[in-house]
Amino acid sequence: MAETEPEHCLLALLERLDEAGYRFVTPTPATHARYLAREHGRPARDLRDVFGWSLPFGEGDVPGWTVELLRASSMLDVEGTLLRSRLRVSSLGTRLFLHSAYPTDVPDAVFFGPDTYRFARFLKKELSGRSAAIQLVDIGAGSGAGAIAASALLPGTRLTLTDTNPLALGLARVNARHAGLEVEIVQGPGVEGVADGFDLAIANPPFIADPGGCTYRDGGDMHGAALSLAWAEAVAQRLAPGGRMLLYTASAIVGGEDRLEAALRAMLPVHGCGLRYEEIDPDIFGEQLGQPGYEDVERIAAVGVVIDKVTNV
């Protein structure tokens, strides 16, 4: 698909930020909120304030290209006498990634945060030293960070990114081009629009039970793990023999039991797949336990799931 004019401007924005040496590591929303409370009321002083901390800024307080490129890409909001970017830019290694500004409370928000960094580390651990795949499918790709991180370890692999969110796919295409990559974009849920025979799938799905149904957060039933289970089964049915899925997600632990792991162990052999399951971090998003629907949950664990297609069934 040809690059649109707004995407061309966003690509130029990433290039200018890269040239300026911009870097920003995005924290959890809770940490972001605490930082803003501490800095309450002040406008942006530099590019990290504008594109990292999502602070408002005066037109004369930033380089002219900042306003010009945000305005041309329709990613600039006016708040009285101040302006605010609709996008954040985060760094992962040496790469920059566009995603949604804080707070990410709109239905089509594109998320990037600590889980993105854990996802990338999980991919690096599992893919380092392995031969390139023929086709990698990044399911629910969001900013495209997973596929872009994996591509550095698998040169020559064809990259397919799927998502239901058009904004996410547009930003992912820009992020990929900034990394020097061409990607195939498929709009739709899961792997429905992807042809059979792919040999590597990666995913970092939404894994929170969100009453508001925000796309990047809501993983459905099982305290948010239902979508992870559904994607795992869809991939298990369609992977090429010898193919693999790398799934970074989270599971709510109830009464000491991991129900996602139990469900995967019961389901995968039916589709000719083996499972390796690892708890990466025993306790993430603890604030979620105070939300409705989590009354029986003792903790939320980040998990890495490796699914290998052994035989066709």
Order of alpha helices (4+ residues) and beta strands (2+ residues): alpha-alpha-alpha-alpha-beta-beta-beta-beta-alpha-beta-alpha-beta-alpha-beta-beta-alpha-beta-beta-alpha-beta-beta
